[in-house]
Amino acid sequence: MLHLRAVCPPDRTEEAIRILRAHAGTAHLVVHRGVAVAPEGDLIEADIAREATDDIVESLCGLDLDHTGGITLEALDTAVSDAADKAEEAAPGEAADAVVWQELVGRTGEESRLTWTFQAFLTIACLLAAVGVVTNSAVTIVGAMVVGPEFGPLAAIAVGLVLRRKDLVKQGAVALLGGFPIAMVITLGVVLVGNATGVLEVSKLADNHEVDFVYQVGIASLIVALLAGAAGMLSMTSAKSAALVGVFISVTTVPAAGYAVVAAVAGQWERCLYSAGQLLVNLIGIVAAAAIVLTLRRRGQRSRVMERPLSRG
């Protein structure tokens, strides 16, 4: 269940109440008259089934409440109520399968900005990947996968493409096209210093076969990218934790960036180009698979909406 709060201008309150009362997925409807201060108006609260959220919010936005008032959603961990149980039963589908599009747009928008924090995590991930490549340490490369934050921008691009939100596509692209080059340049500087001082001996790169998978581009690379993109979007749209999926995403991105830098310092230009190609192929594959999964989920959700009655009678 989700808890919904809507600030309404007084002249829109009754219509908003009607929308909520008419939907089978609504429970615990409460109205506070005249309590909203900025913006002024009435406050409506209700607990709604996750499966019903998208329809309800879209209808409330149809009253222009997103501009004249405000709509907020908060996840409820526990709801001990027969009314809540009935609302969840009446709503179509399963809560874990429901996609709350407004929530998805908000999450991807927040996680795809090119911020100092994003850049710091990406740089640290690339540095870890470079160290793992030089030391032939798969464990260190796994550490880089854990730190890598690139799942957010990739998801934002996929969501933007499906929902035709150019702002999300642009924001995600800026984060990736700005973040990776900066991280790789910083990593390049560190590897050059490390190689010059003997701390990181890149001359042994050709013998480090444990990490060859990072730069070897092939059909298997594309398959991994497609699976990663599909798993990532399923995780995000089903309200499951994306932490472990984020590690899976990084299998095909951050290590390739780190390997490209090390190969460049070692003068292994063929491997450097292959690594860059690996990075590009997998970024495209992840976005493509994520967009396909999101499109299918959107069509499936629309079909369920058309098949079910909206009113309780």
C-alpha positions in Angstrom: 0.0 0.0 0.0 1.0 3.6 -0.5 -0.2 6.7 1.4 -1.3 9.5 -0.8 -1.6 13.2 0.2 -3.1 15.7 -2.1 -3.4 19.4 -1.6 -6.4 20.7 -3.5 -7.9 24.1 -4.2 -11.3 24.2 -2.5 -13.1 24.2 -5.9 -11.4 20.9 -6.9 -11.8 19.0 -3.6 -15.2 17.4 -4.3 -14.1 16.1 -7.7 -10.8 14.7 -6.2 -12.8 13.0 -3.5 -15.1 11.5 -6.1 -12.1 10.1 -8.0 -10.8 8.4 -4.9 -14.1 7.1 -3.7 -14.8 5.6 -7.2 -11.6 3.6 -7.4 -11.7 0.2 -5.9 -8.1 0.4 -4.8 -8.7 3.2 -2.2 -9.0 2.9 1.5 -9.0 5.2 4.6 -10.1 8.3 2.8 -9.7 11.4 5.0 -10.4 15.1 4.1 -9.0 18.0 6.1 -10.8 21.2 5.1 -8.8 24.4 4.9 -5.7 23.1 6.6 -3.2 23.6 3.7 -1.3 26.9 4.0 1.1 27.0 1.0 -0.5 26.5 -1.4 -3.8 27.2 0.3 -6.6 24.6 0.1 -7.8 21.3 1.5 -5.7 18.2 2.3 -6.9 14.8 1.2 -5.3 11.6 2.5 -5.9 8.0 1.5 -4.2 4.7 1.5 -4.1 3.2 -2.0 -3.1 -0.1 -3.5 0.1 0.1 -5.4 -1.6 -1.4 -8.4 -4.1 1.4 -8.4 -1.6 4.3 -7.9 -0.9 5.1 -11.5 -4.5 5.4 -12.4 -5.4 7.5 -9.3 -2.5 9.9 -9.6 -3.1 10.3 -13.4 -6.7 11.2 -12.7 -5.8 13.7 -9.9 -3.2 15.3 -12.3 -6.1 15.6 -14.7 -7.6 18.1 -12.2 -4.3 20.0 -12.4 -3.5 19.3 -8.8 0.2 18.8 -9.7 0.2 22.5 -10.6 -2.4 24.1 -8.4 -1.8 22.0 -5.3 0.4 19.0 -4.8 0.5 15.2 -4.7 2.9 13.1 -2.6 3.2 9.4 -2.2 4.8 7.4 0.7 5.3 3.7 1.0 3.5 1.9 3.8 5.3 -1.1 5.3 2.3 -2.4 7.2 -1.4 -1.8 7.0 -3.5 -3.6 9.6 -7.0 -3.1 8.2 -9.8 -5.0 6.5 -10.5 -2.0 4.3 -6.8 -2.0 3.1 -7.0 -5.7 2.4 -10.1 -5.3 0.4 -8.6 -2.5 -1.6 -5.6 -4.6 -2.5 -7.7 -7.5 -3.4 -10.0 -5.3 -5.6 -7.1 -3.7 -7.4 -5.9 -5.6 -10.5 -2.7 -7.6 -10.6 0.0 -7.9 -7.9 1.6 -5.1 -6.0 5.1 -6.4 -6.9 4.3 -6.3 -10.6 2.7 -2.8 -10.5 4.6 0.1 -12.1 4.0 3.5 -10.5 5.2 5.7 -13.4 5.4 8.9 -11.4 7.6 7.2 -8.9 9.7 5.7 -11.6 10.2 9.1 -13.2 11.1 10.6 -9.9 13.6 7.9 -9.0 15.4 7.8 -12.3 15.5 11.6 -12.4 17.1 11.8 -9.0 19.6 9.0 -9.6 20.7 10.2 -13.0 22.1 13.7 -12.2 25.7 14.5 -12.8 26.5 15.5 -9.2 29.7 15.5 -7.3 28.6 12.4 -5.4 27.9 10.5 -8.7 31.2 11.6 -10.1 33.1 10.6 -7.0 31.5 7.1 -7.0 32.2 6.6 -10.7 35.8 7.8 -10.4 36.4 5.5 -7.4 34.9 2.6 -9.3 37.1 3.2 -12.3 40.2 3.5 -10.1 39.3 0.2 -8.5 38.8 -1.4 -11.9 42.1 -0.2 -13.1 43.9 -1.6 -10.0 42.1 -4.9 -10.5 43.2 -5.0 -14.1 46.9 -4.2 -13.3 47.0 -6.7 -10.4 45.0 -9.4 -12.2 42.5 -9.4 -9.4 38.9 -10.3 -10.2 37.9 -9.6 -6.6 39.0 -6.0 -6.9 37.0 -5.7 -10.2 34.0 -7.0 -8.3 34.6 -4.2 -5.8 34.5 -1.7 -8.7 31.2 -3.2 -9.8 29.7 -2.6 -6.3 30.7 1.0 -6.3 29.7 1.9 -9.8 26.6 4.3 -9.9 25.9 4.2 -13.7 22.7 2.2 -13.4 20.7 5.4 -12.6 21.5 7.3 -15.8 21.1 4.2 -17.9 17.6 3.7 -16.4 16.8 7.3 -16.9 17.6 7.1 -20.6 15.4 4.0 -21.0 12.5 5.6 -19.2 12.9 8.8 -21.2 12.8 6.9 -24.5 9.7 4.9 -23.6 7.8 7.9 -22.0 9.1 10.4 -24.5 10.7 12.5 -21.8 13.6 14.3 -23.5 14.6 15.8 -20.2 15.4 12.3 -18.7 17.2 11.2 -21.8 19.3 14.4 -21.8 20.0 14.2 -18.1 21.1 10.5 -18.3 23.2 11.1 -21.3 25.0 14.1 -19.7 25.7 12.0 -16.6 27.3 9.2 -18.7 29.0 11.3 -21.3 30.3 13.7 -18.7 31.0 11.2 -15.9 32.9 8.5 -17.7 35.4 10.7 -19.5 36.2 12.6 -16.3 36.5 9.4 -14.3 38.8 7.9 -17.0 41.0 11.0 -17.2 41.5 10.9 -13.4 42.2 7.2 -13.5 44.7 7.8 -16.3 46.6 10.3 -14.2 46.7 7.9 -11.3 47.8 4.9 -13.4 50.5 7.0 -15.1 51.9 8.1 -11.7 51.6 4.6 -10.3 53.4 3.1 -13.4 56.2 5.8 -13.1 56.7 5.0 -9.4 56.5 1.3 -9.8 53.4 0.9 -7.7 51.3 -0.2 -10.7 53.3 -2.2 -13.2 51.2 -2.0 -16.4 53.8 -3.9 -18.4 52.3 -7.2 -17.0 49.0 -6.5 -18.6 49.4 -9.0 -21.4 49.9 -11.8 -18.8 46.8 -10.9 -16.7 44.4 -13.5 -18.3 42.0 -13.5 -15.3 40.6 -10.2 -16.5 40.6 -10.8 -20.3 36.8 -11.0 -20.3 36.7 -7.3 -19.7 38.0 -6.3 -23.1 36.9 -9.3 -25.2 33.9 -8.0 -27.3 31.6 -10.6 -28.7 28.0 -11.9 -28.8 28.4 -13.0 -25.2 29.1 -9.4 -24.2 25.9 -8.2 -25.9 23.9 -11.0 -24.3 25.2 -10.0 -20.8 24.3 -6.4 -21.5 20.8 -7.3 -22.6 20.2 -9.5 -19.5 21.7 -6.8 -17.3 19.4 -4.1 -18.7 16.3 -6.3 -18.4 17.1 -7.3 -14.8 17.8 -3.7 -13.9 14.6 -2.4 -15.2 12.6 -5.3 -13.7 14.1 -4.6 -10.4 13.4 -0.9 -10.6 9.8 -1.2 -11.8 8.8 -4.0 -9.3 10.0 -2.1 -6.2 12.7 -4.6 -5.6 16.1 -3.6 -4.3 18.4 -2.6 -7.2 21.6 -2.9 -5.2 22.6 -6.4 -6.4 21.3 -5.6 -9.9 23.5 -2.6 -10.0 26.5 -4.9 -9.5 25.3 -6.9 -12.4 25.1 -3.7 -14.5 28.6 -2.8 -13.7 30.0 -6.1 -14.9 29.9 -4.7 -18.4 30.7 -1.0 -17.9 33.1 0.2 -15.2 35.7 -2.6 -15.7 35.8 -1.9 -19.4 36.5 1.8 -18.7 39.3 0.9 -16.2 40.8 -1.6 -18.6 40.8 0.9 -21.5 42.8 3.3 -19.4 45.4 0.7 -18.3 45.8 -0.6 -21.8 46.4 2.9 -23.1 49.2 3.4 -20.5 50.7 0.1 -21.4 50.6 0.9 -25.1 48.2 -2.0 -25.8 46.1 0.1 -28.2 44.2 -2.8 -29.6 43.0 -3.9 -26.2 42.2 -0.2 -25.3 40.0 0.1 -28.4 38.3 -3.2 -27.7 37.6 -2.1 -24.1 36.1 1.1 -25.3 34.0 -0.8 -27.7 33.0 -3.1 -25.0 31.8 -0.1 -22.9 29.9 1.4 -25.8 28.2 -1.9 -26.9 27.1 -2.7 -23.3 25.8 0.8 -22.6 23.6 0.6 -25.7 22.6 -3.0 -25.0 21.6 -2.2 -21.4 19.5 0.8 -22.4 17.8 -1.1 -25.3 16.9 -4.1 -23.1 15.6 -1.8 -20.3 13.5 0.1 -22.7 12.0 -3.1 -24.2 11.1 -4.4 -20.7 9.6 -1.1 -19.7 7.5 -1.0 -22.9 6.2 -4.5 -22.4 5.3 -3.7 -18.8 3.5 -0.5 -19.8 1.4 -2.4 -22.4 0.6 -5.1 -19.9 -0.5 -2.6 -17.3 -2.7 -0.8 -19.8 -4.3 -4.1 -20.8 -5.2 -4.9 -17.2 -6.6 -1.4 -16.7 -8.9 -1.8 -19.7 -10.1 -5.2 -18.5 -11.1 -4.2 -15.0 -14.1 -2.2 -13.6 -13.1 1.1 -11.9 -16.1 1.6 -9.8 -17.2 -0.2 -6.7 -20.8 0.2 -7.6 
